[in-house]
Amino acid sequence: MKICVIGTGYVGLVTGACLANLGNEVFCVDKEKSRVHGLIKGQVPFFEAGLESLVLQNFKAKRLFFSTDLVSSVERSDVVLIAVGTPSKESGQPDISAVIEVTGEIARALKKRTKKRRSNQKYKVIVNKSTVPVGMGDIVTKILLEKNVPKKMFAVVSNPEFLREGSAIADFLHPDRIVIGASDSRAFNVIGELYRPLNAHIIFTSIKSAELIKYASNAFLAAKISFINEIANICERVGADVKEVASAMGLDKRIGREFLNAGIGYGGSCFPKDLSALIHLARENGYNPKILNSVIDINEFQIEAFVKKILNLLEKADNAQITLLGLSFKPGTDDLRAAPALKIVEKLIEKGIKINVYDPCLRKNTTQMRIEIFNDVYLALKGSDAMVLVTEWPEFQGLDFDRVKNALKRPIIIDGRNAYDPKKIKELGFMYLGVGR
Ligand code: UGA
């Protein structure tokens, strides 16, 4: 098929490259010229394992194209995927202005085609891939009709994405499910056909259900994390180990072990934003959600409690120095958006503590914060009062703990992700503190 993907952010670029790799002809569009020029040269603007080579390979094979020209890219496509950002506004409501703007442009493209070839108007499926509030499908349809695009020329579909940063390509190729929300059987067939090569479980729903499935899924995963963090807080008070508790709970198939890792809480560009949006949506429709509000409260509490743990261990905050291992919101990405580590840094700096950071994916200080970034983990640890692990990058398992001990001023390891075995670390002569153990 010929596909236009609007937006070359995380979702757009991964989707575009993977669809091209399945043999489709994909036109990726972005209004940011420098980004498009970079992509043409093979420069992916963020880190995602395997993406750069997939982009290059498909670009060279002439299946993947990059352009700033939305109208002509839409014109030549059968399917148009909208994958632009919907960031949170102050109120928690998602900002849908980018979706509205591109819908206006899509209308221009559809009308241009009508004028040029009246006899052969081509039906297009307009797909919302961006995470959008329930009702957005109706808004997109309304805009297109108001702009006089004939009804028979298009269908609007909701097809939310469930990719995780760090494993986005594998998630695209092996999805647990693909959700297609539409109100027209022709559109179901076109998008069903697009995903047929993946051999995945496809669910057909109404547009509104598909839109809500995305928010409900992210909110549930965040709730699982906050739930286990609450249990971790109870574990600390009664002397149980949350890792043992989670492992045994997870063996119950109805519960499952995934997303039961206690720690400093969730971050990233999705869970915080999507929870706020769902709460906003519920309130707007006359319902005050209780669990969703608690999920956020617990997530904030985890940071407070963790910072207190660090402060209690330092003899005095004045002139203290700590080394953070990791800064990104999770391993496998350089994404710092809503990273719990940044909130910890902010609170520690307020107390006058000097912060050294080592993150495998960070080579310079891209934050506005007063932190020092090191390219060598042992140099970062030199003279610190404690090593504080905040992102569980696999390479932190292979540290030379003799060198760690020699570098630190005091042999203290505070583990915000329960990445280490407390017994082993204590045997190596460290004082160890995890979360909920
Ligand atoms: C999340 C969802 O997992 C994806 O399915 C979804 O498509 C995506 O949001 C999105 O809406 O675009 P992502 O934000 O990339 O994906 O990352 P996750 O792997 O879900 O992790 C989110 C946060 O939860 C991280 O800060 C992670 O450290 C934390 N987490 C995760 C825990 O604290 N404990 C866990 O057990 C699991």
Boltz pocket constraint, residues with backbone or C-beta under 6 A from the ligand:
constraints:
  - pocket:
      binder: B
      contacts: [[A, 131], [A, 161], [A, 162], [A, 163], [A, 164], [A, 165], [A, 166], [A, 218], [A, 221], [A, 225], [A, 258], [A, 259], [A, 260], [A, 261], [A, 262], [A, 263], [A, 264], [A, 265], [A, 266], [A, 267], [A, 268], [A, 269], [A, 270], [A, 271], [A, 329], [A, 330]]
      max_distance: 6.0
